[in-house]
Amino acid sequence: MIVTQHCPPLVCLSGACLPFAFYIPRLLLLSSQSFPLSDIGTMGGFLDFCYRQLTYKPKPLPTAVSFVGKIALITGANSGLGLEAAHELASHGISRLILAVRDAEKGESAKTSILARSAETNVEVLDYALLNAGLKKMEYSTANTGHELNVQINHIATSAVSFAAVRALSATAGKTHVPGRLTIVSSEGHFWIPFKERHAEKILERMDDKETFGSQMQRYYTTKLLNVLWTRSLAEKIPATEIIINTVNPGFCYSGLHRHEGTGIIKIFLWMFGWTSEQGGHCLVDALTQHDNSHGKYLSDQKETDPSPFVLSDEGKADTKRIWEETTALLRKEAPGVDMSPLV
């Protein structure tokens, strides 16, 4: 059962109830810290975001779709969108669902090699892999590895698990002669950040510096940009005939992902624009199982679309290569149990 919370039309502040309209300028001011208001009506702009959230409602798979005989892996499936995606796959007869869950909040088993080894050991046959595990931490903190926590969970751990998933998907595709599917969950937020860390000699090392954390949700959005860049790197190295690899924006949804946002603004945004967790799950499953020509692509609103202009720019392409090289070097050093062959 999905419980959708609604905020009342009046919001209490310092004991006084004020009309909701009072907050609209404040919402726009807050949005200007994240959304590129100079491109307000374009993809990634504030008005475009609002319009799509209000007018588009994600759809479930057609009832005739069947996953009988198929095996899927979902990370971050203990709640929210990942759990809803698992429910939808199960409702279409998936034969085996592997739910990879870890306690990102407490940093348990922080070494990325643990999850990667576990996935590789237990998953010998795999048709679908949805890498959904994520964290949106609003204040600077570090994992046991010493890396900033958003970077550790959203990028480094996801990258490590992607290698294990690729090996299993590739092996299965070799037997079935049907391409495997790998989807990495990103966000429209990758449009909205300046990515100042890219000017450093070593991007990931610079992101561990507390001074670079930024305000509001900049660090989370930056890790979502890294997810897009990582997806494109994988897709360049693996043919679509072997594995179809894409990345998806699930939309702005009610989810535990927002639990660290301490202000009431997020509740107002969710009340105005939020999709349900179930609808977000529809976006994940759609990207994972449909769109056979989406190799290396970014999907939003259940269709293929361009990622941010930066991703497509020469600078973005250069940084895609840098992130690949830095991440694989880091994994080789800190998580030697992660088998990156034959990609590295």
Sequence and secondary structure as in RCSB ss.txt:
>XXXX:A:sequence
MIVTQHCPPLVCLSGACLPFAFYIPRLLLLSSQSFPLSDIGTMGGFLDFCYRQLTYKPKPLPTAVSFVGKIALIT
GANSGLGLEAAHELASHGISRLILAVRDAEKGESAKTSILARSAETNVEVLDYALLNAGLKKMEYSTANTGHELN
VQINHIATSAVSFAAVRALSATAGKTHVPGRLTIVSSEGHFWIPFKERHAEKILERMDDKETFGSQMQRYYTTKL
LNVLWTRSLAEKIPATEIIINTVNPGFCYSGLHRHEGTGIIKIFLWMFGWTSEQGGHCLVDALTQHDNSHGKYLS
DQKETDPSPFVLSDEGKADTKRIWEETTALLRKEAPGVDMSPLV
>XXXX:A:secstr
        SEEEETTEEEEGGGGHHHHHHHHTTTS GGGTTSTTSHHHHHHHHHH       TT   TT EEEEE
S SSHHHHHHHHHHHHTT SEEEEE   TTTTTT SHHHHHHHHHHH SS SEEEE      SS  B TTSSBHH
IIIIIIIHHHHHHHHHHHHHHHHHHH S EEEEEE  GGGGS   GGGGSSSHHHHHTSGGG  STTHHHHHHHH
HHHHHHHHHHHHS TTTEEEEEEE  SB  GGGTT  STHHHHHHHHH B HHHHHHHHHHHHHS TT TT EEE
TTEEE   HHHHSHHHHHHHHHHHHHHHHHHHHH TTS  TTT 
